[in-house]
Amino acid sequence: MVEDFLCLLKSSKYVIALTGAGISTPSGIPDFRSQNGLYSRYPEDVFDIEYFYRDPKGFYKFWKEVLLPMADVKPNAAHLMLARLEQNGILKATITQNIDGLHQKAGSKNVIELHGSVYEYHCIRCSERFSLSSIKNMIENSDLPLCDCSGLIRPDIVFFGESLPERALYEAQNHATKCDLMIVLGSSLVVYPAAQLPFIAKANGAKVVILNKGETGFDHMCDMKIEEDLSVFAEKCFAVNLGLFS
């Protein structure tokens, strides 16, 4: 299966990746919907925009316990594999549903963050921008991060109930239209509009490979399905190589 996957990569001219929470679980970041995922421990509406405004203290308690530790997590072999493929001119773009910044930590440059980033923040009243480190300092002495104008500060992530950034979505759809191979890594493909991207790719003649433990919404249409720990599979790819990572 590893050699088949690498041969498909090698024969493709325009490869893109779509990543979800499952690519980061080997790094220690929990996913959402698995048996031990975030939704087994926190309210399922914790990422709803209405929840944020209704109970910002509750959200920032969740932020302290779950989102803040993301800053200390290191990328795993799967992130490094995608970064190396980009550096070698094989992978054109990585489209991610994740907010953890691990693709950039691994060395990827062309990353389209559909759902924003845990590293960026702004005041909802005056739009002043803030870094993760400044929010961390505020939270050490308060339940909420507040701007000098007394406005509530929110992370630059896309909450449920909000639209995806138009530019990011346009770029993602454009790549999906142009690619001849899409690799989906660690996404169950149930959250739209990201889940629509493999359908766009397939409709335009591309092949779709899914690397994910468990079923996805595209299993019946994909050209190859690999159910394995993504970090372990990436290590096998590095070992076989076929000249892709040298």
RODO-2510 file (C-alpha; in nm, 4 decimals, decimal comma):
residues 246
     n   res          X          Y          Z
     1     m     0,0000     0,0000     0,0000
     2     v     0,2870     0,2403     0,0788
     3     e     0,4528     0,1863    -0,2593
     4     d     0,1194     0,2212    -0,4400
     5     f     0,0606     0,5512    -0,2635
     6     l     0,4088     0,6822    -0,3408
     7     c     0,3871     0,5737    -0,7042
     8     l     0,0608     0,7638    -0,7356
     9     l     0,2293     1,0708    -0,5875
    10     k     0,5218     1,0379    -0,8254
    11     s     0,2991     1,0111    -1,1339
    12     s     0,0848     1,3137    -1,0453
    13     k     0,1506     1,6686    -1,1621
    14     y    -0,0671     1,8766    -0,9289
    15     v    -0,1017     1,7305    -0,5788
    16     i    -0,2862     1,8973    -0,2923
    17     a    -0,3625     1,7851     0,0628
    18     l    -0,6693     1,8346     0,2799
    19     t    -0,6073     1,7726     0,6485
    20     g    -0,8336     1,7366     0,9497
    21     a    -0,7990     1,6717     1,3221
    22     g    -0,6732     1,3158     1,2692
    23     i    -0,3367     1,4302     1,1359
    24     s    -0,2630     1,6005     1,4676
    25     t    -0,3791     1,3301     1,7081
    26     p    -0,0405     1,1487     1,6911
    27     s     0,1107     1,4755     1,8180
    28     g    -0,1152     1,4625     2,1233
    29     i    -0,3954     1,6941     2,0132
    30     p    -0,7331     1,5240     2,0690
    31     d    -0,9820     1,5036     1,7840
    32     f    -1,3492     1,5851     1,8204
    33     r    -1,5726     1,2911     1,7423
    34     s    -1,3806     0,9796     1,8446
    35     q    -1,4616     0,7900     2,1644
    36     n    -1,2103     0,9935     2,3627
    37     g    -1,2414     1,3116     2,1560
    38     l    -1,3117     1,6618     2,2816
    39     y    -1,6869     1,6220     2,2555
    40     s    -1,6741     1,3407     2,5111
    41     r    -1,5434     1,5906     2,7691
    42     y    -1,6797     1,9306     2,6674
    43     p    -2,0128     2,0656     2,5404
    44     e    -2,0591     1,9943     2,1704
    45     d    -2,1459     2,3595     2,1180
    46     v    -1,8160     2,4837     2,2658
    47     f    -1,7118     2,5974     1,9163
    48     d    -2,0481     2,7603     1,8387
    49     i    -2,0319     3,1367     1,8042
    50     e    -2,3475     3,1676     2,0152
    51     y    -2,1752     2,9761     2,2979
    52     f    -1,8751     3,2091     2,2793
    53     y    -2,0879     3,5184     2,3265
    54     r    -2,3210     3,3517     2,5779
    55     d    -2,0425     3,2173     2,7994
    56     p    -1,7045     3,3662     2,7059
    57     k    -1,5608     3,2670     3,0454
    58     g    -1,6610     2,9067     2,9767
    59     f    -1,4976     2,9228     2,6354
    60     y    -1,1744     3,0641     2,7746
    61     k    -1,1692     2,7937     3,0411
    62     f    -1,1808     2,5454     2,7519
    63     w    -0,9172     2,7580     2,5758
    64     k    -0,6803     2,7281     2,8725
    65     e    -0,7240     2,3525     2,8983
    66     v    -0,7309     2,2562     2,5297
    67     l    -0,6344     2,5302     2,2845
    68     l    -0,3455     2,6951     2,4703
    69     p    -0,1454     2,3687     2,5006
    70     m    -0,1514     2,3426     2,1202
    71     a     0,1248     2,6036     2,1114
    72     d     0,3676     2,3579     2,2742
    73     v     0,2835     2,0578     2,0537
    74     k     0,5326     1,9419     1,7922
    75     p     0,4488     1,8252     1,4389
    76     n     0,4634     1,4535     1,3691
    77     a     0,5904     1,2577     1,0707
    78     a     0,2718     1,3175     0,8713
    79     h     0,3142     1,6962     0,8945
    80     l     0,6821     1,6590     0,8067
    81     m     0,5964     1,4411     0,5063
    82     l     0,3675     1,7068     0,3612
    83     a     0,6275     1,9767     0,4235
    84     r     0,8942     1,7728     0,2458
    85     l     0,6631     1,7041    -0,0483
    86     e     0,6026     2,0782    -0,0800
    87     q     0,9728     2,1590    -0,0564
    88     n     1,0426     1,9103    -0,3365
    89     g     0,7806     2,0716    -0,5600
    90     i     0,5349     1,7792    -0,5495
    91     l     0,2672     1,9209    -0,3194
    92     k     0,1173     2,2502    -0,4369
    93     a    -0,0866     2,3372    -0,1279
    94     t    -0,2052     2,2079     0,2080
    95     i    -0,5630     2,2953     0,2922
    96     t    -0,6330     2,2399     0,6600
    97     q    -0,9366     2,2384     0,8852
    98     n    -0,7024     2,2576     1,1852
    99     i    -0,6190     2,5657     1,3902
   100     d    -0,3036     2,4274     1,5542
   101     g    -0,0359     2,5700     1,3205
   102     l     0,1509     2,2377     1,3038
   103     h     0,1883     2,2459     0,9258
   104     q     0,3789     2,5729     0,9511
   105     k     0,5887     2,4355     1,2376
   106     a     0,6799     2,1397     1,0143
   107     g     0,7979     2,3760     0,7392
   108     s     0,5003     2,4003     0,5041
   109     k     0,4673     2,7425     0,3424
   110     n     0,1560     2,7243     0,1250
   111     v    -0,1014     2,6486     0,3940
   112     i    -0,4652     2,7490     0,3580
   113     e    -0,6253     2,7621     0,7039
   114     l    -0,9990     2,7241     0,6441
   115     h    -1,0875     2,7564     1,0116
   116     g    -0,8337     3,0169     1,1218
   117     s    -0,5558     2,9894     1,3773
   118     v    -0,5183     2,9662     1,7525
   119     y    -0,2210     3,2044     1,7242
   120     e    -0,4153     3,5155     1,6169
   121     y    -0,6759     3,7283     1,8015
   122     h    -0,8655     4,0550     1,7721
   123     c    -1,0913     4,2820     1,9772
   124     i    -1,4562     4,2576     1,8745
   125     r    -1,5077     4,6283     1,9527
   126     c    -1,2106     4,8137     1,8006
   127     s    -1,0459     4,5346     1,5924
   128     e    -0,7066     4,5738     1,7634
   129     r    -0,4970     4,2659     1,6940
   130     f    -0,3225     4,0489     1,9541
   131     s    -0,0760     3,7603     1,9620
   132     l    -0,1164     3,4326     2,1449
   133     s     0,1504     3,5316     2,3978
   134     s    -0,0310     3,8551     2,4885
   135     i    -0,3594     3,6682     2,5391
   136     k    -0,1793     3,4117     2,7531
   137     n    -0,0500     3,6909     2,9772
   138     m    -0,3966     3,8429     3,0113
   139     i    -0,5558     3,5102     3,1026
   140     e    -0,3029     3,4502     3,3813
   141     n    -0,4669     3,7257     3,5858
   142     s    -0,8241     3,7239     3,4585
   143     d    -1,1033     3,4981     3,3369
   144     l    -1,1293     3,6950     3,0134
   145     p    -0,8894     3,8782     2,7822
   146     l    -1,0070     4,2369     2,7393
   147     c    -0,8746     4,5119     2,5149
   148     d    -0,7789     4,8571     2,6471
   149     c    -1,1102     4,9737     2,5028
   150     s    -1,2827     4,7153     2,7309
   151     g    -1,3871     4,5080     2,4298
   152     l    -1,3838     4,1292     2,4462
   153     i    -1,0970     3,9670     2,2570
   154     r    -1,1739     3,6606     2,0459
   155     p    -0,9525     3,4141     1,8604
   156     d    -0,9314     3,4384     1,4812
   157     i    -1,0916     3,0995     1,4372
   158     v    -1,4092     3,0161     1,2489
   159     f    -1,6780     2,9192     1,4978
   160     f    -1,9731     2,7074     1,3956
   161     g    -2,2375     2,9524     1,2797
   162     e    -1,9813     3,1685     1,0994
   163     s    -1,8816     3,1661     0,7343
   164     l    -1,5369     3,0568     0,6227
   165     p    -1,3033     3,3358     0,5075
   166     e    -1,3955     3,3996     0,1443
   167     r    -1,0358     3,4201     0,0241
   168     a    -0,9316     3,0947     0,1929
   169     l    -1,2351     2,9108     0,0587
   170     y    -1,1793     3,0488    -0,2925
   171     e    -0,8141     2,9403    -0,2897
   172     a    -0,9074     2,5935    -0,1634
   173     q    -1,1753     2,5473    -0,4274
   174     n    -0,9392     2,6742    -0,6969
   175     h    -0,6756     2,4160    -0,6028
   176     a    -0,9416     2,1440    -0,5884
   177     t    -1,0440     2,2341    -0,9426
   178     k    -0,6871     2,2245    -1,0768
   179     c    -0,5392     1,9227    -0,8970
   180     d    -0,4977     1,5764    -1,0435
   181     l    -0,4516     1,4187    -0,6991
   182     m    -0,6009     1,5132    -0,3640
   183     i    -0,4761     1,3474    -0,0455
   184     v    -0,7165     1,3657     0,2478
   185     l    -0,5423     1,3067     0,5808
   186     g    -0,7253     1,2693     0,9105
   187     s    -1,0617     1,4132     0,8141
   188     s    -1,3956     1,2364     0,8442
   189     l    -1,5284     1,4714     0,5736
   190     v    -1,8499     1,5584     0,7516
   191     v    -1,7960     1,9333     0,8056
   192     y    -1,8897     2,1490     0,5080
   193     p    -1,7821     2,3287     0,3000
   194     a    -1,4422     2,1602     0,3472
   195     a    -1,6011     1,8189     0,2908
   196     q    -1,7106     1,9363    -0,0533
   197     l    -1,3528     1,9754    -0,1799
   198     p    -1,2952     1,6053    -0,2674
   199     f    -1,6182     1,6120    -0,4683
   200     i    -1,4930     1,9165    -0,6601
   201     a    -1,1599     1,7449    -0,7248
   202     k    -1,3251     1,4236    -0,8395
   203     a    -1,5690     1,6099    -1,0645
   204     n    -1,2715     1,7703    -1,2386
   205     g    -1,0965     1,4388    -1,3055
   206     a    -0,8648     1,4145    -1,0067
   207     k    -0,7917     1,1038    -0,8053
   208     v    -0,8644     1,1126    -0,4332
   209     v    -0,6706     0,9181    -0,1697
   210     i    -0,8020     0,9062     0,1866
   211     l    -0,5756     0,8354     0,4826
   212     n    -0,8043     0,8172     0,7824
   213     k    -0,8878     0,5779     1,0644
   214     g    -1,2600     0,5206     1,0382
   215     e    -1,5233     0,5929     0,7789
   216     t    -1,5481     0,9184     0,5868
   217     g    -1,8162     1,0740     0,3750
   218     f    -1,6172     1,0011     0,0591
   219     d    -1,5131     0,6372     0,1039
   220     h    -1,7501     0,5183    -0,1679
   221     m    -1,5867     0,7446    -0,4265
   222     c    -1,2176     0,7536    -0,3394
   223     d    -0,9485     0,5828    -0,5463
   224     m    -0,7524     0,4567    -0,2459
   225     k    -0,8373     0,4287     0,1248
   226     i    -0,5687     0,3739     0,3868
   227     e    -0,6706     0,3147     0,7480
   228     e    -0,3560     0,3505     0,9538
   229     d    -0,2009     0,5812     1,2103
   230     l    -0,0903     0,8725     0,9931
   231     s     0,2431     0,9254     1,1656
   232     v     0,3300     0,5548     1,1350
   233     f     0,2270     0,5527     0,7690
   234     a     0,4363     0,8626     0,7003
   235     e     0,7395     0,6981     0,8602
   236     k     0,6916     0,4022     0,6236
   237     c     0,6763     0,6445     0,3304
   238     f     1,0040     0,8046     0,4383
   239     a     1,1602     0,4578     0,4613
   240     v     1,0499     0,3511     0,1112
   241     n     1,1114     0,6995    -0,0320
   242     l     1,1113     0,6294    -0,4129
   243     g     1,3103     0,9497    -0,4484
   244     l     1,0257     1,1723    -0,3258
   245     f     1,1877     1,2915    -0,0045
   246     s     1,5556     1,3071    -0,0966
***
